[in-house]
Amino acid sequence: MNNTVFYLMSEKLSNYAMLSCPGSQPHNTDVCPVCGGIYTSRINPIIQTCFEGKKEADYFYDSLFITHLVSPQLLNALQEAGITGYYDQKTDFIEWTDRTTGKKLDIDGSKYREIVITGRGGYLTDLEGNRIPYCEKCGKIEYFGLYSYKGFSTDDWDGSDMFFLKNWPGVLLVTTKVKKVITKNKFKNIRFEPLKEFQFT
């Protein structure tokens, strides 16, 4: 069992703006023939982005295309700290609108960069190191029955500060080093939950 402390990094949401990546952009959708899991992947590596809401933030996430965006300030802090497990790239910004009225806002969403996660962990395990049940075909975890678990870990981590697991697509896990950088600088719209204390709800 790995004893390193890992955190789930996610959005706080609240009244911050929300990121949406239009489903109309070219993409592939695959369905696992065994478990029925649906996987969406884009054809163009550069993601199209839209935002709704007036309140800017330092971090945004879209689950459809597994897209993590960061502000220039957050990206700079990650680079200065030598955080590993990602590379950054530009996005194709479409528009930023008011969530209530739908009117376009004069906010430049092109300043946000996508961080593409290259770090990898193994499979999600319980705290004793036993792998959580997963589909043998696609690797996706079987959520049914996981509500009885509290606390998780992973095997076969590559040592990166930011990483994905083999059987938990899109969920961003980070090390204490990342958490310290973000909390020290008080970046907005980010929360952390220790993986060893996480419980499905």
Backbone bond lengths (Angstrom), bond angles and torsions (degrees), N, CA, C in turn:
res aa  C-N    CA-C-N  psi(-1)  N-CA   C-N-CA  omega(-1)  CA-C   N-CA-C  phi
1 M - - - 1.456 - - 1.521 109.90 -
2 N 1.342 116.64 139.65 1.460 120.95 179.65 1.521 109.67 -83.70
3 N 1.354 117.34 128.11 1.459 121.35 -177.61 1.530 113.46 -96.65
4 T 1.334 117.94 0.80 1.463 120.95 176.64 1.524 109.65 -65.49
5 V 1.331 117.32 142.14 1.466 120.92 179.86 1.529 109.25 -83.27
6 F 1.329 115.91 122.78 1.455 122.34 177.23 1.523 109.54 -115.76
7 Y 1.337 115.22 152.93 1.461 121.30 178.81 1.524 110.02 -128.16
8 L 1.325 116.11 143.62 1.448 120.48 167.03 1.525 106.81 -80.86
9 M 1.314 118.00 127.36 1.458 122.82 177.68 1.521 107.94 -107.06
10 S 1.339 116.45 124.03 1.454 120.40 -176.59 1.520 110.63 -146.82
11 E 1.327 115.82 176.79 1.461 121.26 179.15 1.524 111.00 -77.31
12 K 1.324 115.92 146.33 1.464 120.57 169.41 1.524 110.06 -80.09
13 L 1.326 116.16 -29.01 1.467 124.25 -176.70 1.522 110.79 66.92
14 S 1.329 119.81 -94.31 1.466 121.92 -177.17 1.520 108.84 54.10
15 N 1.335 117.68 -129.20 1.463 120.19 -178.30 1.526 112.40 -103.44
16 Y 1.326 117.18 19.03 1.456 119.86 175.59 1.528 109.62 -72.71
17 A 1.325 115.24 159.06 1.460 119.81 175.06 1.530 109.26 -61.07
18 M 1.329 115.82 162.72 1.461 120.93 179.88 1.524 109.78 -120.76
19 L 1.318 115.03 142.02 1.454 121.75 176.58 1.517 109.72 -89.78
20 S 1.322 116.26 138.05 1.463 119.98 170.48 1.517 108.31 -136.41
21 C 1.310 116.24 136.24 1.456 122.09 178.21 1.525 107.30 -107.50
22 P 1.330 118.00 111.45 1.473 121.12 -173.24 1.516 113.17 -52.33
23 G 1.329 115.43 129.35 1.462 120.33 178.81 1.508 113.03 -71.29
24 S 1.349 116.52 -7.79 1.463 120.42 179.96 1.524 112.72 -77.78
25 Q 1.349 117.13 -13.88 1.463 118.47 179.59 1.521 109.31 -70.89
26 P 1.331 117.58 152.45 1.469 120.65 -175.92 1.527 111.98 -56.33
27 H 1.337 115.83 128.98 1.456 119.87 -179.78 1.525 110.76 -157.62
28 N 1.305 115.30 164.62 1.465 122.40 174.75 1.521 109.12 -111.96
29 T 1.310 116.81 142.87 1.460 121.87 175.79 1.522 108.71 -125.02
30 D 1.323 115.58 122.31 1.461 121.33 179.93 1.525 109.91 -118.37
31 V 1.320 116.18 144.55 1.456 122.40 178.34 1.524 108.69 -119.39
32 C 1.334 115.98 127.10 1.456 119.59 178.97 1.534 109.33 -67.31
33 P 1.321 118.46 126.95 1.462 120.68 -177.92 1.526 113.72 -70.95
34 V 1.323 117.26 -12.90 1.460 120.68 -178.13 1.528 111.91 -95.72
35 C 1.355 116.45 -55.51 1.469 119.14 -175.61 1.519 114.07 -101.95
36 G 1.342 117.01 -10.17 1.460 120.03 -179.40 1.517 114.04 81.55
37 G 1.325 117.58 6.91 1.467 120.99 178.36 1.513 111.22 -60.53
38 I 1.346 116.35 138.45 1.462 121.76 -178.18 1.525 109.45 -105.27
39 Y 1.319 116.14 130.88 1.453 121.49 -178.50 1.522 109.80 -126.08
40 T 1.322 116.27 124.77 1.458 122.19 -179.87 1.519 109.15 -112.66
41 S 1.303 116.45 129.00 1.465 120.91 178.39 1.524 109.10 -132.90
42 R 1.327 116.50 140.46 1.463 119.12 -178.60 1.516 110.78 -84.63
43 I 1.300 115.26 152.84 1.459 121.59 179.28 1.528 109.80 -86.48
44 N 1.331 116.44 -43.91 1.457 121.17 176.37 1.526 108.56 -84.21
45 P 1.328 119.54 124.17 1.465 119.94 -178.94 1.523 113.74 -63.47
46 I 1.334 117.38 -23.60 1.463 120.99 178.73 1.526 108.69 -87.84
47 I 1.333 116.05 117.43 1.460 121.23 -174.05 1.524 112.16 -83.03
48 Q 1.330 116.42 141.27 1.464 121.71 172.37 1.529 108.48 -84.35
49 T 1.333 116.80 138.72 1.458 120.08 -176.24 1.527 112.28 -131.90
50 C 1.320 114.81 143.41 1.460 123.34 171.65 1.522 107.88 -132.52
51 F 1.324 116.90 151.10 1.452 121.83 178.95 1.517 109.43 -128.09
52 E 1.333 116.02 145.56 1.466 121.82 176.33 1.518 109.18 -128.78
53 G 1.345 116.84 127.08 1.454 120.93 179.59 1.516 111.40 121.21
54 K 1.295 116.62 158.68 1.463 120.85 -174.30 1.523 114.00 -92.71
55 K 1.313 117.75 -22.82 1.456 120.13 -170.63 1.524 111.23 -92.62
56 E 1.332 116.11 115.12 1.459 120.92 179.64 1.534 111.14 -73.98
57 A 1.314 115.42 160.78 1.465 121.18 -179.87 1.523 109.31 -145.33
58 D 1.323 116.00 179.35 1.464 121.15 179.77 1.522 113.03 -100.49
59 Y 1.332 116.29 -11.30 1.464 119.38 -176.83 1.518 109.86 -146.59
60 F 1.337 115.71 134.12 1.458 122.39 176.77 1.526 109.33 -135.59
61 Y 1.345 114.83 151.79 1.467 119.90 -179.82 1.517 109.99 -138.91
62 D 1.324 115.99 138.07 1.464 122.12 173.07 1.521 108.14 -123.09
63 S 1.339 116.06 123.40 1.462 120.26 -173.94 1.529 113.69 -80.37
64 L 1.344 117.86 -22.37 1.463 119.88 -176.94 1.526 111.24 -62.12
65 F 1.333 115.97 -48.50 1.458 120.52 -178.92 1.534 112.19 -110.24
66 I 1.332 116.88 14.85 1.472 122.52 -179.69 1.538 109.74 48.86
67 T 1.327 114.65 66.43 1.458 121.84 -174.93 1.521 110.75 -116.08
68 H 1.333 116.23 123.68 1.457 122.51 177.67 1.527 108.42 -113.25
69 L 1.337 117.42 119.43 1.459 121.81 179.40 1.520 110.56 -112.87
70 V 1.336 116.10 144.84 1.462 120.81 177.98 1.522 110.04 -132.27
71 S 1.317 115.33 153.13 1.462 121.14 177.28 1.528 109.94 -73.31
72 P 1.340 117.74 162.06 1.472 119.94 176.88 1.525 112.04 -58.26
73 Q 1.325 116.97 -35.75 1.461 121.18 -179.51 1.528 111.62 -66.36
74 L 1.333 116.13 -42.77 1.459 119.83 179.11 1.520 110.51 -68.47
75 L 1.319 116.94 -42.73 1.464 120.09 178.81 1.520 110.44 -59.69
76 N 1.320 117.02 -43.77 1.462 120.89 179.69 1.529 111.35 -61.32
77 A 1.339 116.56 -40.91 1.468 120.81 179.34 1.525 110.94 -64.90
78 L 1.329 117.41 -39.87 1.463 121.24 178.11 1.527 110.84 -64.00
79 Q 1.332 115.39 -42.01 1.463 120.08 -179.47 1.527 111.18 -66.68
80 E 1.328 116.68 -44.01 1.465 120.35 -178.88 1.528 111.79 -64.47
81 A 1.330 116.39 -31.66 1.467 120.62 -179.61 1.517 112.70 -83.03
82 G 1.330 116.91 -6.73 1.463 120.17 179.90 1.515 113.46 72.30
83 I 1.326 116.25 32.18 1.472 120.44 179.40 1.526 109.52 -66.13
84 T 1.321 116.79 136.94 1.461 121.77 -177.15 1.533 111.54 -111.82
85 G 1.337 115.58 164.08 1.461 120.75 173.81 1.511 114.85 101.84
86 Y 1.338 118.22 18.35 1.462 120.45 -179.77 1.530 109.44 -159.10
87 Y 1.334 114.74 164.08 1.470 120.36 162.20 1.521 106.62 -135.58
88 D 1.307 117.50 160.50 1.462 120.13 -177.38 1.526 110.80 -112.37
89 Q 1.315 115.14 152.88 1.459 120.80 177.24 1.522 110.20 -150.04
90 K 1.323 115.47 160.50 1.460 121.32 -179.45 1.518 110.74 -70.37
91 T 1.336 116.42 168.75 1.462 122.13 175.33 1.525 108.94 -124.71
92 D 1.309 116.20 166.81 1.467 122.36 175.25 1.530 107.32 -100.94
93 F 1.323 116.64 88.82 1.466 121.98 -176.00 1.529 110.73 -72.07
94 I 1.339 115.86 129.25 1.462 121.66 -178.96 1.528 111.25 -99.32
95 E 1.335 117.30 -60.35 1.469 119.60 -178.39 1.515 111.05 -163.98
96 W 1.343 114.37 162.13 1.464 122.92 174.80 1.514 106.47 -128.40
97 T 1.324 117.55 119.67 1.464 120.99 -174.09 1.530 112.05 -123.75
98 D 1.322 114.34 160.02 1.462 121.52 173.40 1.520 108.10 -73.91
99 R 1.301 117.69 129.96 1.467 121.84 -176.49 1.521 112.01 -65.35
100 T 1.331 116.74 -30.99 1.465 120.99 -176.48 1.527 112.56 -84.51
101 T 1.334 116.07 -47.71 1.469 119.81 -173.89 1.519 113.50 -96.42
102 G 1.339 117.22 -21.36 1.452 120.58 -176.85 1.521 113.39 81.48
103 K 1.324 117.13 -0.49 1.462 120.70 -179.35 1.531 110.35 -74.06
104 K 1.347 114.92 146.88 1.460 119.55 179.45 1.529 110.48 -70.66
105 L 1.315 115.64 140.29 1.459 122.38 178.29 1.524 109.85 -107.30
106 D 1.312 115.61 151.53 1.457 121.19 -179.11 1.532 110.22 -86.63
107 I 1.332 115.85 63.61 1.459 122.63 178.04 1.522 107.53 -123.77
108 D 1.306 116.56 129.35 1.461 121.56 -176.44 1.528 110.83 -87.49
109 G 1.300 116.40 98.31 1.466 120.90 179.69 1.517 113.59 -76.19
110 S 1.346 117.15 -9.89 1.466 119.21 -178.94 1.524 112.09 -71.93
111 K 1.336 116.97 -13.18 1.471 119.71 179.42 1.529 111.56 -71.73
112 Y 1.328 117.43 -19.84 1.461 120.56 179.38 1.522 110.38 -77.19
113 R 1.331 115.68 140.22 1.459 121.61 179.67 1.523 109.69 -111.77
114 E 1.297 115.76 144.72 1.463 119.45 173.94 1.521 108.76 -83.37
115 I 1.328 116.56 134.59 1.458 119.49 170.31 1.530 106.96 -101.86
116 V 1.300 114.98 118.06 1.466 122.43 179.68 1.516 107.16 -92.78
117 I 1.325 116.09 118.98 1.464 120.68 -173.55 1.527 110.97 -81.78
118 T 1.332 114.88 121.53 1.462 120.86 179.77 1.531 112.04 -108.84
119 G 1.344 116.94 -17.63 1.454 120.59 178.74 1.518 111.17 -67.60
120 R 1.320 116.86 147.38 1.456 120.17 -177.09 1.536 111.77 -135.29
121 G 1.326 113.81 138.99 1.449 121.77 169.04 1.513 107.57 -108.16
122 G 1.300 116.10 -178.30 1.455 119.38 178.19 1.520 110.70 -89.50
123 Y 1.332 116.13 -127.82 1.458 121.72 179.86 1.527 110.04 -98.27
124 L 1.319 115.78 153.12 1.458 120.97 174.30 1.523 108.57 -67.71
125 T 1.341 115.80 131.45 1.465 120.45 -179.83 1.525 109.72 -127.89
126 D 1.328 115.98 166.08 1.460 119.02 170.26 1.524 107.88 -81.27
127 L 1.318 117.19 -178.82 1.460 120.02 -174.31 1.525 113.13 -72.60
128 E 1.333 117.01 -10.01 1.467 120.67 175.14 1.526 111.52 -93.24
129 G 1.331 116.68 -1.32 1.460 120.60 178.89 1.510 114.78 92.05
130 N 1.332 117.96 6.24 1.466 121.12 178.13 1.523 110.04 -82.60
131 R 1.312 116.85 131.10 1.463 120.07 -179.32 1.524 111.23 -65.81
132 I 1.343 114.59 135.50 1.457 121.06 175.32 1.530 108.08 -68.52
133 P 1.348 118.77 139.24 1.470 120.24 -178.93 1.529 112.62 -51.71
134 Y 1.336 115.74 135.80 1.461 120.49 -178.35 1.521 109.55 -145.48
135 C 1.329 114.59 160.08 1.459 121.11 -179.23 1.527 109.51 -69.13
136 E 1.325 117.69 127.55 1.453 121.75 -178.85 1.527 112.56 -69.64
137 K 1.338 116.50 -19.39 1.469 120.56 -179.11 1.522 111.77 -83.93
138 C 1.338 117.81 -55.02 1.467 120.82 -174.68 1.523 113.38 -106.43
139 G 1.318 117.73 -14.54 1.460 121.45 178.12 1.508 115.75 90.51
140 K 1.326 118.37 -6.64 1.463 121.44 -176.47 1.529 110.88 -67.24
141 I 1.348 117.07 139.52 1.456 119.85 179.56 1.525 110.53 -67.48
142 E 1.322 115.49 151.15 1.461 121.81 178.10 1.533 107.84 -93.76
143 Y 1.331 115.98 103.76 1.459 121.01 -173.04 1.524 112.93 -64.97
144 F 1.335 116.63 -28.54 1.458 119.75 -179.70 1.531 109.92 -61.13
145 G 1.305 116.39 124.52 1.447 120.81 178.60 1.518 114.88 94.42
146 L 1.331 117.39 -7.44 1.467 119.99 -177.95 1.524 113.38 -78.30
147 Y 1.325 117.38 -11.37 1.462 120.27 -178.08 1.532 112.09 -67.44
148 S 1.305 116.79 -16.48 1.457 120.07 178.88 1.528 112.40 -84.21
149 Y 1.333 116.58 -11.70 1.456 120.89 179.14 1.524 110.19 -86.34
150 K 1.316 116.64 146.30 1.455 121.32 168.43 1.522 108.09 -139.31
151 G 1.317 114.82 116.53 1.453 120.36 -179.06 1.519 111.79 98.53
152 F 1.337 115.57 129.16 1.456 120.82 -177.64 1.528 110.37 -138.55
153 S 1.326 114.78 167.31 1.453 121.72 174.51 1.525 106.99 -146.82
154 T 1.324 116.73 -165.75 1.458 120.24 177.50 1.525 109.60 -148.57
155 D 1.308 115.69 159.13 1.459 120.40 175.49 1.532 109.68 -112.08
156 D 1.308 116.08 162.61 1.470 121.80 172.43 1.525 113.60 57.90
157 W 1.333 118.17 43.16 1.470 122.70 177.43 1.527 109.64 -75.09
158 D 1.353 117.15 138.74 1.469 120.33 -176.10 1.525 113.80 -87.28
159 G 1.331 118.25 0.93 1.451 121.46 177.16 1.515 115.36 92.56
160 S 1.342 118.08 -0.61 1.461 121.64 179.98 1.526 111.26 -71.21
161 D 1.336 116.43 152.44 1.465 121.06 178.52 1.526 112.28 -76.58
162 M 1.317 117.46 -26.64 1.465 122.91 175.83 1.522 107.10 -125.70
163 F 1.330 117.51 133.64 1.458 118.18 -176.78 1.523 112.24 -160.33
164 F 1.332 113.96 161.14 1.463 123.29 173.30 1.528 108.79 -109.97
165 L 1.324 115.67 156.45 1.461 120.80 172.57 1.528 110.35 -95.91
166 K 1.315 116.51 159.92 1.460 121.30 -179.15 1.519 112.16 -66.26
167 N 1.331 117.28 -32.23 1.467 119.57 -173.14 1.530 113.77 -119.30
168 W 1.349 116.79 22.89 1.472 120.19 177.13 1.517 108.15 -140.59
169 P 1.335 118.04 70.12 1.468 123.19 -170.13 1.533 113.30 -57.33
170 G 1.332 115.55 132.40 1.461 121.41 172.17 1.500 116.25 84.67
171 V 1.316 118.24 -16.46 1.462 121.21 -179.22 1.525 108.22 -77.69
172 L 1.334 116.01 119.79 1.459 121.15 -174.84 1.523 110.94 -88.49
173 L 1.318 115.76 120.01 1.460 122.00 175.57 1.517 109.18 -108.61
174 V 1.332 115.92 140.87 1.456 120.46 -176.91 1.525 110.34 -136.90
175 T 1.327 115.30 163.65 1.455 121.42 178.25 1.532 110.24 -91.03
176 T 1.319 115.41 172.34 1.460 121.69 177.22 1.522 111.18 -58.88
177 K 1.318 117.27 -31.31 1.465 121.34 179.50 1.525 111.28 -59.71
178 V 1.317 117.03 -43.41 1.464 121.34 178.27 1.525 110.45 -65.86
179 K 1.308 116.26 -45.24 1.464 120.71 -179.93 1.524 110.98 -58.03
180 K 1.325 117.75 -42.64 1.462 121.34 -179.23 1.522 111.57 -64.28
181 V 1.327 117.16 -41.58 1.466 121.08 179.08 1.527 110.59 -60.93
182 I 1.318 116.53 -44.26 1.462 121.08 -175.44 1.523 112.12 -73.75
183 T 1.315 117.69 -42.79 1.465 119.89 -179.20 1.525 111.17 -70.78
184 K 1.318 117.54 -36.71 1.466 120.89 179.01 1.521 110.93 -60.77
185 N 1.325 117.27 -39.75 1.465 122.00 -177.58 1.527 113.60 -90.77
186 K 1.342 116.71 -1.37 1.466 122.74 176.98 1.535 112.48 55.30
187 F 1.329 114.99 45.21 1.456 119.30 176.92 1.527 110.23 -68.73
188 K 1.321 115.17 147.65 1.463 121.35 -169.66 1.527 113.82 -94.26
189 N 1.331 114.13 148.76 1.463 124.46 173.54 1.526 112.80 72.32
190 I 1.323 116.58 36.04 1.466 120.90 -179.33 1.518 109.45 -133.61
191 R 1.316 115.82 133.37 1.459 119.83 174.07 1.523 109.23 -131.25
192 F 1.314 114.71 155.94 1.457 121.35 -179.43 1.518 110.11 -125.79
193 E 1.323 115.66 142.38 1.455 121.38 175.13 1.518 108.77 -135.14
194 P 1.325 118.11 123.47 1.463 119.50 -179.66 1.533 111.05 -57.93
195 L 1.323 116.92 130.88 1.457 120.50 -179.45 1.520 111.15 -60.95
196 K 1.327 117.76 -33.41 1.456 121.04 -177.81 1.529 112.35 -72.77
197 E 1.341 117.51 -10.12 1.460 121.77 177.51 1.528 112.70 -112.91
198 F 1.337 117.30 -1.43 1.467 121.23 -174.39 1.516 111.40 -68.53
199 Q 1.349 114.42 142.94 1.461 120.70 175.66 1.514 109.23 -138.89
200 F 1.318 117.46 133.00 1.457 121.14 177.94 1.528 108.93 -69.83
201 T 1.342 116.08 137.13 1.469 120.68 179.60 1.513 111.13 -126.19
